[in-house]
Amino acid sequence: MDEPIMRTDDDTMGGRIQRMRGKLGLSTAELASRVGVKAETMRGWERDRAEPKPSKLVRLAEALGVGPAWLMAGYGEARQEVDPDAATVALKLEELYRRRDAIEAEIAQLEALVDATTG
């Protein structure tokens, strides 16, 4: 017979989000940005006033480096099989890529403006 899956964390989802965000050294706004929601939405999740939709739950779990089951209900291990430092570096790298793309788009717009005025 299979062993039952034991609950390892009796905190609320909001409490687990706050704890993991703190361990990663992220502000609420930074985590919200990485998940693709407003900071106000993230605060609602952290205060257990609302819960993320499934697609956002998966992104939130990835951003925190945890499994969705642990995040939702405290089942299993908190950390996925990812080194926390590697997860943090990957998130920062993703943010830098987004910034680079925005800068490249702005450069292209300015180059087009210069070409239009000098051409």
C-alpha positions in Angstrom: 0.0 0.0 0.0 1.3 3.5 -0.8 2.3 5.8 2.0 0.1 8.8 2.4 1.5 12.1 1.3 2.2 14.0 4.5 1.5 17.7 4.9 4.8 19.4 5.8 3.7 23.0 6.3 0.6 24.1 8.1 0.9 27.7 7.3 -1.6 29.4 4.8 -0.7 29.9 1.2 -0.2 33.6 1.9 2.2 32.8 4.7 4.2 30.4 2.4 4.4 33.1 -0.3 5.6 35.7 2.2 8.2 33.3 3.7 9.7 32.2 0.3 9.7 35.8 -1.0 11.6 36.9 2.1 14.1 34.0 1.7 14.8 35.2 -1.9 15.1 38.8 -0.8 12.4 40.0 -3.1 10.0 42.8 -2.5 6.3 42.3 -3.1 6.5 44.4 -6.2 9.5 42.5 -7.6 7.8 39.2 -7.1 4.6 40.5 -8.6 6.5 41.7 -11.7 8.1 38.3 -12.2 4.7 36.6 -12.0 3.0 39.2 -14.2 0.5 40.7 -11.8 0.1 44.0 -9.9 1.7 44.4 -6.5 -1.8 44.9 -5.1 -2.8 41.5 -6.4 0.3 39.9 -4.8 -0.5 41.6 -1.5 -4.0 40.1 -1.7 -2.5 36.6 -2.1 0.0 37.1 0.7 -2.9 38.2 3.0 -5.0 35.3 2.0 -7.7 37.6 0.6 -7.5 36.0 -2.8 -5.8 33.0 -4.5 -4.0 33.0 -7.8 -5.6 31.4 -10.9 -3.9 28.1 -12.0 -1.7 29.8 -14.6 -0.5 32.4 -12.2 0.0 29.8 -9.5 2.4 27.9 -11.7 4.3 31.1 -12.5 4.4 32.1 -8.8 5.7 28.6 -7.8 8.4 28.9 -10.5 9.4 32.4 -9.3 9.7 31.2 -5.7 11.4 27.9 -6.7 8.8 25.8 -5.0 6.3 23.2 -6.1 2.7 24.2 -6.7 1.3 21.6 -4.3 3.5 22.9 -1.5 2.5 26.5 -2.3 -1.2 25.7 -2.4 -1.5 23.3 0.5 1.9 22.7 2.2 2.3 19.2 0.8 5.8 17.9 0.0 9.1 19.8 0.1 9.2 23.5 -0.2 12.1 23.6 -2.6 12.1 22.1 -6.0 15.2 20.3 -7.1 16.8 23.6 -7.9 19.6 25.3 -6.1 18.1 28.4 -4.5 21.1 30.5 -5.7 20.6 29.2 -9.3 16.9 30.0 -9.1 17.6 33.5 -7.9 20.2 34.1 -10.7 17.8 32.7 -13.3 15.0 35.1 -12.1 17.4 38.1 -12.2 18.7 37.0 -15.6 15.1 36.9 -16.9 14.5 40.4 -15.6 17.6 41.7 -17.3 16.5 40.1 -20.6 13.2 42.0 -20.3 15.0 45.2 -19.6 17.4 44.6 -22.6 14.4 44.0 -24.9 12.7 47.2 -23.8 15.9 49.2 -24.3 16.5 47.7 -27.8 12.9 48.6 -28.7 13.4 52.2 -27.5 16.7 52.4 -29.4 15.0 51.2 -32.6 12.3 53.9 -32.2 14.9 56.6 -31.7 16.9 55.4 -34.7 13.7 55.5 -36.8 13.0 59.0 -35.6 16.5 60.2 -36.5 16.3 58.5 -39.9 13.0 60.2 -40.6 14.2 63.6 -39.6 17.6 63.4 -41.4 16.6 61.2 -44.4 
